[in-house]
Amino acid sequence: MSLSPQKRILVALDTPDLDTAVALATQLRGLVGGYKVGLEVCTAVGVPQIVSAIAGVGGNLFLDLKLHDIPNTVAGAVRAVCKLGPTVQMLTVHCLGGRDMLRAAVAAAHSMPYRPLLLGVTVLTSLDATALASELQIQPPLTDYVVHLARMAQDCGLDGVVASPHEVAAIRTTCPHIRIVTPGIRPSWATEGDQRRVMTPLDALRAGADYLVIGRPITNPPPAIGDPATAAARIVSELEQYSHNL
């Protein structure tokens, strides 16, 4: 997939406050490819409100709702999102909902005049192999399990998956044409926070990721880095150096 480094960056607006989200999006307008909003702000202000606000800024939206319910309910939610229009360019459903749910989501999206890209969430980056086995009783090695979910998402007609950068290379080998969006991106100058399976932007790009979801390193960068715009520009510059050497 031919994308500029700037277009690959999706900034996570992880805040319950709409004004803060809009201010960050405005500050980063033209510097990144789009914005990811998830359950925090969507629960606080409502999905239509945040979509309308980002449309006003002029940005693309990755709506990370991780839909996971019975097939009929998920299909209805997908249709509702499609009605919000082209500001929403990506929408997540959870692979753990199973094949029937994933197929229902795909069918619902394709029934609408406009549809965003549908992405299947595999395993959250806050979970590691120990948690997968001991807490969730899932026995296959973590990478094998993620690849299995990615293959299932592809077979069901989804456009892509969301996965930790540590599983990107294995997914890319098995599903060479699927879009891969990866959170858990931490530049070398940022802290890991609550995510366990992390990687630098450059290493994730080398592994085969298409889009990089980056939150706190941009929205709340270390004092030594400066403001969000400076942090975003620094990451883009690092990725451009790699792209120029290809």
Buried (B, 14 or more C-beta within 10 A) or exposed (E): EEEEBBBBBBBBBBBEEBEBBBBBBEBBEEBBBBBBBBEBBBEBBEBEEBBBBBBEBEBBBBBBBBBBBEBEBBBBBBBEBBEBBEBBBBBBBBBBBBEEBBBBBBBBBEEBEEBBBBBBBBBBBBBBBEBBBEEEEBEEEBBEBBBBBBBBBBEBBBBBBBBBBBBBBBBBEEBEEBBBBBBBBBBEBBEEEEBBBBBBBBBBBBBBBBBBBBBBBBBEBEEEBEEBBEBBBBBBEBBEEBEEEE
